[in-house]
Amino acid sequence: MEQTPQQRKEEQKRRRFIADAWVLFEKTGQAPAPSKDYCQLLVTTEGVLWRWWRISLRRSAVVYPGEWAVDREDVEHDERLQNEIERTFGRDVRDQVVHLSTRSNDFLSKLPQKLLVKIASYLTLEDVIAMAHCSKAFRRCCLTDSLWRNIFLQHHNTITPELEQLAAEHSWRKIFFTDKLRLQMLVSRQRSQMSIKRNNENADQSPVDDAENGASNGQHAPIAIEES
């Protein structure tokens, strides 16, 4: 059924409203064979825009680009849109679009863990603690060792090997909240233990090194012979 001018005007207004909203996801690509059309997928807070440019080998063919808009509430039930997205970009992208459309109020917690840690690294200590009380995903992010290593590095100039070893045994969060006097004591103790360990390793290797040096000089290490 052909649309009236008023309906076409309302449809264009609806498309502009969806396109001008906050963009959550965008992807472009070429449809699989036999079709070679170029497609653009645009997901906003108000809905989904599907645009395509048909590729024709006939020189005389006049092909205009197309645009298709679906409101956010209808994306989950629009099988035609989902089939087009899956055919062009795959099932994972289709599931992501449906998820974004059905849970438009919780995008930040769906970001990858590394990206969340990167964002949290720019926050103040008070904000990080407050962020941990927002959701389970934020709490997991705020308890990661990599985040507290970045926070520790922001408050201190360097990280010594002794601190790395201590953090591996405990955690960077515990190291950060340890008072300076106790931390210095722990670092000194860790340094002593690492020094003793290195000395023991050198002592264990020295007889082997002596034997190798003797062999290289034409000398052989004495061999113990048991008397019968």
MIKEMAR-547970 format. One record per residue: residue in three letters; chain; x, y, z of N, C-alpha, C in turn. Coordinates in steps of 0.02 Angstrom, whole numbers, plus 50000, padded with zeros to 5 digits. Layout:
! MIKEMAR-547970
NODE    aa   ch    n.px    n.py    n.pz   ca.px   ca.py   ca.pz    c.px    c.py    c.pz
NODE   ala    A       X       Y       Z       X       Y       Z       X       Y       Z
...
***
This chain:
! MIKEMAR-547970
NODE    aa   ch    n.px    n.py    n.pz   ca.px   ca.py   ca.pz    c.px    c.py    c.pz
NODE   met    A   50043   49940   50000   50000   50000   50000   50044   50062   50000
NODE   glu    A   50032   50106   49952   50073   50166   49944   50056   50216   49998
NODE   gln    A   50108   50248   50024   50099   50296   50078   50076   50363   50050
NODE   thr    A   50038   50398   50091   50017   50465   50073   50074   50514   50087
NODE   pro    A   50073   50574   50059   50126   50623   50074   50134   50637   50148
NODE   gln    A   50078   50638   50184   50082   50651   50256   50116   50592   50292
NODE   gln    A   50102   50531   50270   50133   50472   50300   50208   50470   50285
NODE   arg    A   50226   50488   50223   50297   50491   50206   50333   50543   50246
NODE   lys    A   50301   50600   50258   50331   50653   50298   50342   50630   50370
NODE   glu    A   50292   50595   50398   50298   50569   50466   50353   50516   50471
NODE   glu    A   50358   50474   50418   50410   50423   50418   50480   50454   50415
NODE   gln    A   50489   50505   50375   50554   50539   50371   50571   50572   50437
NODE   lys    A   50521   50601   50469   50531   50632   50535   50552   50580   50586
NODE   arg    A   50521   50521   50584   50538   50467   50631   50609   50442   50619
NODE   arg    A   50628   50436   50556   50696   50414   50540   50748   50464   50564
NODE   arg    A   50735   50528   50555   50782   50579   50578   50787   50578   50654
NODE   phe    A   50730   50566   50687   50730   50563   50760   50774   50505   50784
NODE   ile    A   50770   50447   50752   50812   50390   50771   50885   50403   50755
NODE   ala    A   50898   50432   50696   50967   50444   50674   51002   50497   50716
NODE   asp    A   50965   50546   50741   50995   50601   50780   51005   50583   50854
NODE   ala    A   50981   50525   50874   50989   50504   50944   51061   50482   50957
NODE   trp    A   51076   50468   51020   51143   50448   51041   51160   50381   51009
NODE   val    A   51216   50378   50972   51236   50317   50936   51269   50269   50985
NODE   leu    A   51244   50208   50987   51271   50156   51031   51315   50107   50993
NODE   phe    A   51301   50095   50930   51337   50045   50892   51330   50061   50818
NODE   glu    A   51385   50052   50781   51383   50065   50708   51429   50015   50674
NODE   lys    A   51405   49989   50618   51445   49940   50580   51426   49944   50507
NODE   thr    A   51476   49941   50464   51466   49943   50392   51501   49883   50361
NODE   gly    A   51476   49862   50304   51507   49805   50270   51470   49788   50206
NODE   gln    A   51497   49737   50172   51467   49715   50110   51431   49649   50121
NODE   ala    A   51371   49644   50092   51332   49584   50100   51366   49525   50067
NODE   pro    A   51355   49464   50091   51387   49405   50061   51360   49390   49992
NODE   ala    A   51396   49349   49954   51376   49330   49886   51309   49291   49890
NODE   pro    A   51268   49295   49838   51281   49329   49774   51270   49405   49776
NODE   ser    A   51240   49430   49829   51230   49502   49834   51296   49537   49852
NODE   lys    A   51307   49595   49824   51367   49635   49838   51348   49704   49864
NODE   asp    A   51289   49710   49892   51265   49774   49916   51305   49796   49977
NODE   tyr    A   51314   49861   49983   51345   49890   50043   51291   49909   50093
NODE   cys    A   51304   49891   50156   51253   49902   50208   51284   49940   50267
NODE   gln    A   51241   49978   50301   51261   50012   50362   51209   49998   50416
NODE   leu    A   51234   49978   50474   51192   49965   50532   51206   50018   50584
NODE   leu    A   51154   50052   50606   51161   50106   50655   51111   50094   50711
NODE   val    A   51137   50085   50771   51096   50073   50830   51101   50134   50875
NODE   thr    A   51044   50164   50890   51042   50223   50934   50998   50207   50994
NODE   thr    A   50993   50256   51038   50951   50247   51098   50877   50245   51081
NODE   glu    A   50858   50265   51020   50788   50267   51001   50768   50213   50952
NODE   gly    A   50817   50177   50923   50799   50125   50875   50858   50104   50832
NODE   val    A   50842   50072   50776   50892   50044   50730   50879   50070   50660
NODE   leu    A   50932   50092   50627   50929   50113   50557   50968   50063   50515
NODE   trp    A   50936   50038   50463   50969   49992   50416   50971   50026   50347
NODE   arg    A   51030   50039   50323   51038   50073   50258   51075   50027   50210
NODE   trp    A   51058   50033   50146   51091   49991   50097   51100   50029   50031
NODE   trp    A   51153   50010   49995   51169   50037   49930   51176   49978   49882
NODE   arg    A   51129   49971   49836   51128   49913   49792   51181   49922   49737
NODE   ile    A   51218   49868   49724   51270   49868   49673   51244   49830   49613
NODE   ser    A   51241   49864   49556   51217   49833   49494   51270   49838   49440
NODE   leu    A   51278   49783   49402   51327   49781   49348   51302   49815   49284
NODE   arg    A   51238   49829   49281   51210   49861   49222   51221   49937   49226
NODE   arg    A   51250   49964   49174   51265   50035   49174   51203   50078   49171
NODE   ser    A   51151   50052   49138   51091   50092   49129   51046   50091   49191
NODE   ala    A   51061   50046   49238   51018   50040   49296   51029   50099   49344
NODE   val    A   50975   50129   49365   50977   50184   49412   50952   50157   49480
NODE   val    A   50998   50151   49526   50982   50121   49591   50993   50173   49645
NODE   tyr    A   50943   50183   49687   50947   50232   49740   50959   50197   49807
NODE   pro    A   50993   50229   49852   51003   50197   49918   50938   50192   49956
NODE   gly    A   50935   50144   50001   50875   50133   50040   50888   50141   50114
NODE   glu    A   50836   50154   50152   50842   50163   50224   50780   50133   50257
NODE   trp    A   50793   50101   50314   50740   50065   50349   50749   50077   50423
NODE   ala    A   50698   50103   50456   50702   50122   50527   50654   50079   50567
NODE   val    A   50680   50056   50625   50639   50016   50671   50646   50046   50741
NODE   asp    A   50590   50058   50774   50591   50085   50842   50623   50035   50890
NODE   arg    A   50651   50061   50944   50687   50019   50992   50642   49964   51020
NODE   glu    A   50579   49980   51034   50534   49931   51064   50516   49875   51016
NODE   asp    A   50524   49886   50950   50503   49836   50900   50561   49794   50874
NODE   val    A   50623   49810   50892   50680   49774   50864   50678   49700   50883
NODE   glu    A   50661   49686   50945   50661   49616   50969   50612   49572   50932
NODE   his    A   50559   49602   50904   50506   49563   50871   50508   49570   50795
NODE   asp    A   50556   49608   50769   50560   49618   50696   50607   49565   50666
NODE   glu    A   50578   49510   50642   50618   49455   50615   50652   49475   50550
NODE   arg    A   50620   49517   50511   50651   49537   50447   50716   49575   50459
NODE   leu    A   50715   49622   50506   50776   49660   50522   50830   49614   50550
NODE   gln    A   50811   49570   50595   50860   49524   50624   50891   49478   50572
NODE   asn    A   50850   49455   50524   50876   49411   50472   50926   49448   50427
NODE   glu    A   50912   49511   50412   50957   49550   50370   51024   49562   50406
NODE   ile    A   51020   49577   50471   51081   49589   50509   51122   49525   50514
NODE   glu    A   51089   49468   50527   51125   49405   50532   51155   49384   50465
NODE   arg    A   51119   49395   50410   51144   49377   50344   51206   49416   50325
NODE   thr    A   51208   49480   50345   51263   49524   50325   51321   49523   50374
NODE   phe    A   51306   49526   50438   51359   49534   50489   51367   49474   50536
NODE   gly    A   51320   49427   50534   51327   49368   50576   51281   49369   50636
NODE   arg    A   51277   49311   50669   51231   49302   50725   51252   49342   50786
NODE   asp    A   51317   49348   50798   51341   49384   50857   51320   49457   50855
NODE   val    A   51326   49488   50796   51305   49558   50789   51230   49565   50798
NODE   arg    A   51193   49517   50771   51120   49519   50780   51101   49516   50854
NODE   asp    A   51133   49470   50891   51118   49464   50963   51137   49527   51000
NODE   gln    A   51192   49558   50980   51214   49620   51013   51164   49676   51001
NODE   val    A   51139   49681   50940   51090   49733   50924   51026   49723   50965
NODE   val    A   51002   49661   50969   50942   49647   51008   50953   49663   51081
NODE   his    A   51012   49646   51106   51028   49659   51176   51030   49734   51190
NODE   leu    A   51061   49772   51145   51065   49845   51155   50996   49876   51152
NODE   ser    A   50953   49850   51110   50887   49879   51103   50841   49863   51162
NODE   thr    A   50850   49805   51192   50807   49785   51247   50832   49809   51315
NODE   arg    A   50897   49826   51320   50926   49850   51384   50965   49914   51371
NODE   ser    A   50930   49965   51349   50963   50027   51330   50988   50068   51389
NODE   asn    A   50971   50048   51451   50990   50088   51509   51051   50059   51545
NODE   asp    A   51084   50009   51516   51139   49977   51551   51195   49959   51503
NODE   phe    A   51222   50010   51470   51274   49997   51420   51344   49996   51451
NODE   leu    A   51356   50037   51500   51423   50044   51528   51447   49978   51559
NODE   ser    A   51403   49944   51594   51423   49881   51626   51434   49825   51576
NODE   lys    A   51413   49834   51513   51423   49783   51462   51487   49793   51423
NODE   leu    A   51526   49844   51440   51589   49855   51407   51639   49800   51426
NODE   pro    A   51690   49787   51385   51741   49738   51403   51776   49757   51467
NODE   gln    A   51800   49706   51504   51832   49718   51569   51893   49764   51563
NODE   lys    A   51933   49754   51512   51994   49795   51504   51976   49868   51494
NODE   leu    A   51922   49881   51456   51901   49950   51444   51873   49982   51508
NODE   leu    A   51836   49943   51547   51811   49968   51611   51868   49986   51658
NODE   val    A   51919   49943   51661   51977   49956   51703   52013   50019   51680
NODE   lys    A   52018   50028   51614   52050   50088   51587   52012   50151   51607
NODE   ile    A   51946   50148   51604   51905   50206   51624   51911   50219   51698
NODE   ala    A   51908   50166   51739   51911   50174   51811   51979   50200   51834
NODE   ser    A   52031   50190   51793   52098   50213   51812   52102   50289   51814
NODE   tyr    A   52056   50324   51780   52057   50397   51778   52015   50427   51835
NODE   leu    A   51981   50385   51874   51939   50410   51928   51980   50421   51991
NODE   thr    A   51953   50461   52035   51984   50470   52100   51971   50408   52143
NODE   leu    A   52008   50402   52197   52001   50345   52241   51930   50342   52270
NODE   glu    A   51902   50399   52288   51834   50401   52315   51783   50378   52263
NODE   asp    A   51794   50397   52200   51748   50377   52147   51753   50302   52132
NODE   val    A   51813   50275   52137   51821   50203   52126   51783   50163   52180
NODE   ile    A   51789   50186   52242   51753   50152   52297   51677   50159   52287
NODE   ala    A   51654   50218   52265   51583   50226   52252   51560   50185   52192
NODE   met    A   51603   50179   52143   51586   50139   52083   51576   50066   52100
NODE   ala    A   51614   50041   52149   51609   49970   52168   51541   49953   52199
NODE   his    A   51503   50004   52221   51438   49992   52252   51381   49999   52202
NODE   cys    A   51396   50011   52138   51344   50023   52088   51313   49958   52062
NODE   ser    A   51355   49909   52046   51330   49847   52018   51383   49792   52028
NODE   lys    A   51363   49731   52014   51410   49675   52020   51466   49680   51969
NODE   ala    A   51449   49702   51908   51500   49709   51856   51552   49762   51876
NODE   phe    A   51528   49818   51903   51574   49871   51925   51616   49847   51985
NODE   arg    A   51586   49808   52028   51623   49783   52086   51680   49737   52064
NODE   arg    A   51665   49693   52016   51719   49649   51990   51775   49691   51959
NODE   cys    A   51756   49744   51924   51806   49787   51893   51848   49822   51946
NODE   cys    A   51816   49846   51999   51852   49884   52050   51894   49840   52095
NODE   leu    A   51887   49775   52091   51927   49729   52131   51983   49697   52091
NODE   thr    A   51988   49713   52026   52041   49683   51985   52110   49709   52005
NODE   asp    A   52158   49664   52001   52226   49681   52021   52257   49734   51975
NODE   ser    A   52240   49731   51911   52269   49778   51863   52248   49850   51878
NODE   leu    A   52185   49859   51901   52162   49926   51918   52201   49954   51978
NODE   trp    A   52209   49913   52030   52244   49938   52090   52319   49946   52078
NODE   arg    A   52345   49910   52030   52415   49923   52011   52422   49992   51980
NODE   asn    A   52374   50010   51936   52375   50076   51906   52365   50131   51959
NODE   ile    A   52321   50118   52007   52309   50167   52060   52372   50175   52103
NODE   phe    A   52404   50119   52119   52466   50123   52159   52519   50162   52121
NODE   leu    A   52524   50151   52056   52574   50186   52016   52560   50261   52012
NODE   gln    A   52497   50280   52015   52479   50351   52014   52501   50387   52078
NODE   his    A   52503   50351   52134   52521   50380   52198   52595   50370   52216
NODE   his    A   52630   50329   52178   52701   50317   52189   52738   50322   52123
NODE   asn    A   52801   50337   52127   52839   50349   52066   52857   50285   52029
NODE   thr    A   52880   50235   52065   52903   50174   52034   52875   50113   52070
NODE   ile    A   52882   50056   52037   52863   49992   52066   52924   49947   52062
NODE   thr    A   52950   49927   52119   53010   49886   52122   52993   49812   52114
NODE   pro    A   53042   49771   52098   53029   49698   52093   53004   49669   52159
NODE   glu    A   53028   49698   52215   53004   49673   52280   52929   49686   52289
NODE   leu    A   52907   49744   52266   52835   49759   52269   52795   49714   52223
NODE   glu    A   52822   49699   52165   52788   49654   52119   52779   49585   52151
NODE   gln    A   52831   49562   52185   52827   49497   52218   52777   49498   52275
NODE   leu    A   52777   49551   52314   52729   49558   52368   52657   49559   52342
NODE   ala    A   52647   49596   52288   52579   49600   52260   52557   49533   52232
NODE   ala    A   52603   49494   52205   52586   49428   52180   52565   49382   52237
NODE   glu    A   52596   49390   52295   52579   49348   52353   52514   49372   52387
NODE   his    A   52502   49436   52387   52443   49464   52420   52396   49492   52367
NODE   ser    A   52397   49556   52356   52360   49590   52302   52380   49663   52302
NODE   trp    A   52372   49696   52245   52390   49767   52240   52344   49809   52284
NODE   arg    A   52282   49787   52293   52236   49825   52336   52261   49825   52408
NODE   lys    A   52283   49767   52433   52308   49764   52501   52373   49803   52508
NODE   ile    A   52416   49799   52456   52479   49837   52458   52465   49912   52460
NODE   phe    A   52414   49935   52422   52399   50006   52420   52375   50032   52487
NODE   phe    A   52334   49993   52522   52306   50016   52586   52350   50000   52645
NODE   thr    A   52409   49971   52634   52456   49959   52689   52493   50024   52705
NODE   asp    A   52499   50040   52769   52533   50102   52787   52607   50099   52767
NODE   lys    A   52637   50157   52758   52704   50162   52730   52757   50126   52773
NODE   leu    A   52752   50133   52839   52802   50102   52882   52800   50026   52876
NODE   arg    A   52741   49998   52878   52735   49925   52872   52755   49903   52802
NODE   leu    A   52738   49943   52752   52756   49925   52683   52831   49924   52674
NODE   gln    A   52866   49973   52704   52939   49973   52700   52968   49911   52734
NODE   met    A   52939   49892   52790   52963   49832   52824   52952   49770   52782
NODE   leu    A   52894   49765   52750   52880   49707   52707   52926   49705   52646
NODE   val    A   52939   49764   52617   52984   49767   52560   53055   49747   52579
NODE   ser    A   53077   49770   52638   53144   49752   52661   53149   49677   52673
NODE   arg    A   53098   49648   52703   53098   49576   52715   53097   49538   52649
NODE   gln    A   53057   49563   52602   53053   49530   52536   53120   49534   52500
NODE   arg    A   53153   49591   52506   53219   49600   52475   53270   49551   52504
NODE   ser    A   53267   49541   52569   53313   49494   52601   53299   49423   52579
NODE   gln    A   53235   49405   52574   53218   49338   52552   53240   49325   52480
NODE   met    A   53231   49376   52437   53252   49368   52367   53328   49364   52362
NODE   ser    A   53364   49400   52406   53437   49397   52405   53461   49328   52427
NODE   ile    A   53430   49301   52480   53448   49234   52504   53434   49182   52450
NODE   lys    A   53378   49189   52416   53360   49142   52364   53410   49144   52306
NODE   arg    A   53431   49205   52287   53481   49210   52234   53547   49180   52255
NODE   asn    A   53568   49191   52318   53631   49162   52343   53628   49086   52343
NODE   asn    A   53570   49059   52363   53563   48986   52363   53566   48958   52292
NODE   glu    A   53534   48993   52245   53537   48970   52176   53607   48972   52149
NODE   asn    A   53645   49025   52167   53715   49029   52144   53757   48974   52176
NODE   ala    A   53743   48959   52239   53781   48907   52273   53766   48839   52243
NODE   asp    A   53705   48827   52223   53686   48763   52192   53717   48756   52123
NODE   gln    A   53727   48811   52088   53754   48808   52021   53830   48807   52020
NODE   ser    A   53863   48830   52074   53936   48836   52073   53972   48769   52065
NODE   pro    A   53953   48712   52098   53989   48649   52086   53983   48626   52014
NODE   val    A   53926   48638   51984   53917   48619   51914   53962   48661   51869
NODE   asp    A   53965   48727   51885   54008   48771   51846   54081   48752   51854
NODE   asp    A   54103   48734   51916   54172   48714   51927   54189   48651   51888
NODE   ala    A   54142   48604   51886   54154   48543   51849   54160   48557   51775
NODE   glu    A   54117   48601   51749   54120   48618   51678   54184   48654   51662
NODE   asn    A   54206   48700   51707   54269   48736   51695   54328   48688   51697
NODE   gly    A   54327   48639   51743   54381   48591   51746   54385   48548   51684
NODE   ala    A   54327   48528   51659   54325   48487   51599   54351   48526   51539
NODE   ser    A   54335   48590   51537   54360   48630   51481   54434   48641   51485
NODE   asn    A   54464   48638   51545   54536   48646   51552   54574   48580   51548
NODE   gly    A   54539   48527   51531   54572   48462   51526   54572   48424   51591
NODE   gln    A   54541   48449   51642   54538   48416   51706   54470   48384   51715
NODE   his    A   54468   48331   51753   54406   48295   51764   54390   48297   51837
NODE   ala    A   54326   48302   51853   54305   48301   51922   54316   48233   51952
NODE   pro    A   54337   48229   52014   54349   48165   52045   54286   48124   52050
NODE   ile    A   54294   48058   52039   54238   48012   52042   54245   47968   52103
NODE   ala    A   54194   47966   52144   54196   47925   52204   54182   47852   52185
NODE   ile    A   54227   47807   52209   54220   47736   52195   54207   47700   52260
NODE   glu    A   54155   47662   52263   54139   47625   52324   54182   47563   52328
NODE   glu    A   54209   47550   52388   54249   47490   52398   54203   47431   52410
NODE   ser    A   54222   47375   52378   54180   47315   52384   54196   47280   52450
***
